Amino acid sequence: MTAPRQPGADPGPREGRQTDDFITSSPALPPAPGPAPPSPPPEIAASLPVQLEPGAPLPLGTRDPNPDNTPVRGMTRPVVHSGRAGAFVRLLRPRQWIKNTFVLAPLIFSGTFIYATSVERAIIATALFCIASSATYVFNDLTDRAADAAHPTKSRTRPIASGEVTPAQARMLLAVLYAIVAAAALWSVDTTAVAVAYVLLNAAYTVKLKHIPVVDIFALAGGFVLRVFCGAVAIGVPLSLWMLITTLCLALYLAAVKRRDELVATGGSARSVLRLYTVRLLDRYAEMSALSAVVFYGLFVITVRPGLAITVPLVLFGLFRYWYIAESGTASESPTDAVWTDIPLIATVLGWGALCAAVLLRHRFTGP
């Protein structure tokens, strides 16, 4: 580390130069003979920027010139990362596994949750989709690593783009995940086939479909429909058409709101397809999808399960609450982030699930 200099002094060719745009360092020549320049007062020295060798700790009492670890052109100081194990865990995105609870919907609405075998098979199918979805995230990060490295946020949060996990390591992990999904055929060929269809759909989404307007939204929604279909196949019950259509409409709503949030937050710089949308158009998509989801769920309740009428207010509140979060700008790009952090939304989802289970259990034993 070079000694601090007096403010306004010309560093000359012997010292590292620092500008507002970049920081560079060059080997310092031996100082000229003579007395050393006086050190500045402590209050001035603390405010001067500090030049560091790669990996060198900050001296006590000095200010970090890059506290947020934002990449700066020409700056050799490495970004501080979490441990290697943590990087691999983040690469799998376990927070997104909450989406796979859709696999359990047929178990609840068919009333077979009273049978241990059905519960076991539904849980295994959910775990299988967790592995399959993690594989799609690894594949996505591998494919988009160059674009993510240029992104101001993803370059620090995505393990591959930030350098915490190398592409070779990610490919090895991806091969292991694919092998686990394939090995699940030993347990259930039909359930594994649905999981493979999900993996293929998301691969097509990553490579091509996410660049096509409207198609990208339906591809995202298709992943939720496949989750529900997988749950029905796993426990051997027919998939209700009411559940299929309601799930599709709800997933289209979530996908439209996701795209809207991205457009508002980035102005179209995050994805090329966002430049082909407008906020007004995405609002219309979300409104139509939410209205359809409520209508089809209400028709299902009226014609098939009248006892579930008590859950309709919770469905409406959940849609209203999530839309409020999206409009107020407190949600991030992923719908699952709001589910993890918003207490009223969490209580609504849990309350809806508990009421559905209670009503269907009562219907199972006492009839309508």
MOMORA-V959813 format. One record per residue. N is the residue number from 1. PHI is phi in whole degrees, -180 to 180 (NA if undefined). OMEGA is omega in degrees with one decimal (none if undefined). NEAR is the number of other C-alpha atoms within 8 Angstrom. Layout:
n->(N/N)
phi->(PHI/PHI)
omega->(OMEGA/OMEGA)
near->(NEAR/NEAR)
This chain:
n->(1/2/3/4/5/6/7/8/9/10/11/12/13/14/15/16/17/18/19/20/21/22/23/24/25/26/27/28/29/30/31/32/33/34/35/36/37/38/39/40/41/42/43/44/45/46/47/48/49/50/51/52/53/54/55/56/57/58/59/60/61/62/63/64/65/66/67/68/69/70/71/72/73/74/75/76/77/78/79/80/81/82/83/84/85/86/87/88/89/90/91/92/93/94/95/96/97/98/99/100/101/102/103/104/105/106/107/108/109/110/111/112/113/114/115/116/117/118/119/120/121/122/123/124/125/126/127/128/129/130/131/132/133/134/135/136/137/138/139/140/141/142/143/144/145/146/147/148/149/150/151/152/153/154/155/156/157/158/159/160/161/162/163/164/165/166/167/168/169/170/171/172/173/174/175/176/177/178/179/180/181/182/183/184/185/186/187/188/189/190/191/192/193/194/195/196/197/198/199/200/201/202/203/204/205/206/207/208/209/210/211/212/213/214/215/216/217/218/219/220/221/222/223/224/225/226/227/228/229/230/231/232/233/234/235/236/237/238/239/240/241/242/243/244/245/246/247/248/249/250/251/252/253/254/255/256/257/258/259/260/261/262/263/264/265/266/267/268/269/270/271/272/273/274/275/276/277/278/279/280/281/282/283/284/285/286/287/288/289/290/291/292/293/294/295/296/297/298/299/300/301/302/303/304/305/306/307/308/309/310/311/312/313/314/315/316/317/318/319/320/321/322/323/324/325/326/327/328/329/330/331/332/333/334/335/336/337/338/339/340/341/342/343/344/345/346/347/348/349/350/351/352/353/354/355/356/357/358/359/360/361/362/363/364/365/366/367/368)
phi->(NA/-79/-70/-64/-111/-71/-60/88/-73/-79/-67/68/-77/-91/-118/-69/-102/-134/-123/-70/-95/-157/-128/-129/-139/-138/-60/-80/-78/-58/-65/-69/-60/137/-66/-71/-65/-65/-74/-70/-58/-58/-68/-81/-61/-68/-92/-77/-67/-115/-96/-121/-75/-54/84/-75/-75/-73/-65/-63/84/-106/-97/-72/-71/-141/-64/-92/58/-73/-60/-120/-59/86/-90/-92/-68/-74/-76/-77/-115/-79/-64/-61/-62/-63/-65/-67/-64/-65/-64/-79/52/-64/-65/-80/-65/-61/-61/-76/-67/-61/-63/-83/-59/-62/-62/-75/-76/-85/77/-85/-70/-85/-105/-63/-63/-65/-62/-61/-67/-66/-67/-63/-63/-64/-63/-61/-71/-63/-67/-64/-68/-63/-62/-67/-69/-64/-61/-63/-67/-66/-69/-101/-63/-68/-67/-66/-66/-90/-82/-64/-100/-64/-65/-110/-103/-86/-59/-74/-64/-83/91/-68/-124/-78/-56/-64/-65/-65/-66/-63/-64/-63/-63/-65/-64/-62/-65/-66/-62/-65/-66/-64/-62/-67/-90/-155/-66/-65/-64/-65/-61/-67/-63/-66/-60/-64/-62/-66/-60/-72/-64/-64/-63/-64/-80/-136/-64/-71/-95/-109/-62/73/-60/-63/-67/-69/-66/-63/-67/-60/-63/-70/-63/-65/-61/-64/-62/-63/-63/-69/-65/-63/-99/73/-120/-69/-80/-65/-64/-60/-65/-62/-70/-63/-63/-60/-65/-64/-66/-63/-61/-62/-67/-65/-66/-60/-64/-63/-61/-63/-65/-66/-75/-114/69/99/-82/-74/-138/-66/-68/-65/-69/-96/-109/-128/-62/-63/-65/-67/-62/-65/-58/-64/-62/-64/-69/-64/-62/-65/-62/-66/-63/-69/-66/-64/-65/-62/-64/-68/-92/-116/-131/-59/-64/-82/-58/-66/-89/-61/-59/-68/-63/-63/-63/-61/-66/-63/-66/-67/-65/-61/-62/-64/-71/-79/80/-94/-94/-91/-70/-103/-60/-68/-63/-66/-65/-76/-115/-92/-63/-60/-70/-61/-63/-66/-64/-65/-65/-63/-63/-66/-66/-61/-63/-66/-66/-69/-66/-64/-64/-63/-101/-114/85/-62)
omega->(-179.3/-178.6/178.1/-178.4/179.1/179.8/177.1/-179.2/178.6/-177.3/179.3/-176.6/-172.6/-175.6/173.6/177.9/178.2/175.7/178.4/-173.5/-176.6/178.8/176.2/178.1/177.4/-178.3/179.8/175.8/178.2/-178.8/177.9/179.6/178.4/-179.7/179.2/178.7/-179.8/177.6/177.7/176.6/-177.3/-177.4/176.6/-179.6/-178.6/-177.9/-179.4/175.3/-174.2/174.1/-175.2/166.6/-180.0/176.9/-177.0/178.8/177.3/174.8/-178.9/176.0/179.7/-176.6/177.9/-179.7/-178.6/-171.5/-177.4/-178.8/177.6/-179.7/179.2/-177.2/177.9/-177.5/-173.9/-178.3/-176.2/174.6/-179.8/-178.7/173.8/-179.2/-177.7/179.5/178.2/178.8/178.6/178.0/179.2/178.0/178.4/179.1/-179.0/178.3/179.6/-178.3/179.5/176.7/-175.7/173.1/174.5/178.4/-176.6/-176.5/178.8/178.1/-177.8/-172.4/174.9/-179.4/-178.4/179.9/176.6/-179.9/-176.3/-179.0/179.3/178.4/180.0/-178.5/178.5/179.0/177.9/178.3/177.2/177.8/178.2/179.0/173.9/178.6/-179.8/179.7/175.9/177.1/179.1/178.5/177.6/178.5/179.0/-179.0/175.6/-177.5/-174.7/-172.8/179.9/178.4/179.3/-179.9/178.3/-179.1/-175.8/-178.6/-176.7/179.0/178.6/-175.9/179.0/-173.0/-179.2/-179.1/-178.9/179.1/178.8/176.6/-179.3/176.5/179.4/177.5/179.1/178.3/177.1/178.2/179.4/178.4/178.5/-180.0/177.1/-180.0/178.9/178.2/179.7/-179.4/178.9/176.6/176.5/178.4/-179.8/-179.9/-176.9/179.6/178.5/178.2/177.5/178.5/177.7/176.4/176.6/179.3/-179.7/177.8/-178.9/174.2/177.2/177.4/-178.3/-174.4/-170.8/-166.9/-177.1/177.8/-176.9/-177.8/-177.5/177.1/-179.5/179.6/179.4/176.6/176.4/179.5/178.9/177.5/177.8/178.2/178.5/176.2/-179.9/179.5/178.3/178.7/178.7/179.5/-175.6/-177.1/174.0/176.4/177.7/179.7/179.1/177.4/175.4/180.0/-179.5/-176.8/179.0/178.2/178.9/-179.4/178.6/179.7/176.1/176.3/-179.3/-179.5/179.4/178.2/177.4/178.6/179.1/178.9/178.8/-179.2/179.2/-174.8/-172.6/-178.8/178.1/-178.5/-176.7/-178.9/179.1/-177.9/-179.2/179.2/179.1/178.3/167.8/179.6/-179.9/179.6/179.4/174.0/178.4/176.8/-178.1/-179.5/-178.9/-179.1/179.2/178.8/179.3/179.7/179.9/-178.9/-177.0/176.1/178.0/177.6/176.5/-179.2/-175.7/-172.0/-173.8/-174.8/-179.3/-180.0/-179.6/178.8/179.4/-178.2/-177.5/177.2/178.1/176.9/179.2/-179.8/179.6/178.1/179.1/-177.0/-178.8/178.1/175.5/179.8/-179.8/-177.8/-176.9/177.0/179.9/177.7/175.2/-174.4/-175.9/178.3/-177.3/179.0/178.8/179.9/-178.2/-168.4/-175.7/-175.1/178.6/179.7/177.0/179.9/179.7/-179.3/179.6/179.1/177.2/179.9/-179.6/179.5/177.9/-179.5/-178.7/-179.0/-178.1/176.8/177.6/178.9/-178.1/-172.9/-175.3/-177.8/-176.7/none)
near->(5/5/4/9/8/7/4/4/6/4/8/5/5/9/12/11/8/7/6/4/5/10/11/9/8/7/7/7/6/4/4/4/4/4/4/4/5/4/7/9/6/6/6/8/10/9/8/9/7/9/7/10/8/7/7/6/5/8/5/4/5/11/10/8/6/6/6/4/7/8/6/7/7/7/9/6/8/6/7/5/5/6/6/8/6/8/12/10/9/10/12/10/10/9/7/7/10/7/8/11/9/10/15/13/10/12/15/12/10/8/11/10/10/7/7/7/6/12/12/8/10/14/9/8/13/13/8/11/11/11/11/15/10/13/13/11/11/12/10/10/12/11/9/8/10/8/7/12/12/8/9/8/6/12/12/10/8/12/13/14/15/12/7/10/12/8/8/6/8/12/9/8/8/11/8/8/12/10/8/9/14/8/8/11/12/6/6/9/9/9/12/12/9/11/14/10/8/11/12/8/10/11/11/9/11/10/8/8/11/13/9/9/10/6/9/12/12/10/13/11/12/10/11/13/12/11/12/15/12/13/17/14/11/12/10/6/8/6/9/6/6/9/9/12/10/13/12/13/12/11/13/15/14/10/12/13/13/11/11/11/13/13/13/8/6/8/10/11/8/9/8/9/11/14/10/7/10/9/9/6/8/13/11/8/11/13/9/9/12/12/8/10/14/11/8/11/11/10/8/10/12/9/7/6/10/8/9/11/10/7/10/9/7/11/10/9/9/11/9/8/10/10/9/8/11/11/7/7/8/7/12/9/9/8/10/10/11/13/9/7/7/8/6/7/12/11/8/11/10/8/9/11/8/8/11/12/11/8/10/12/9/9/9/8/6/6/6/5)
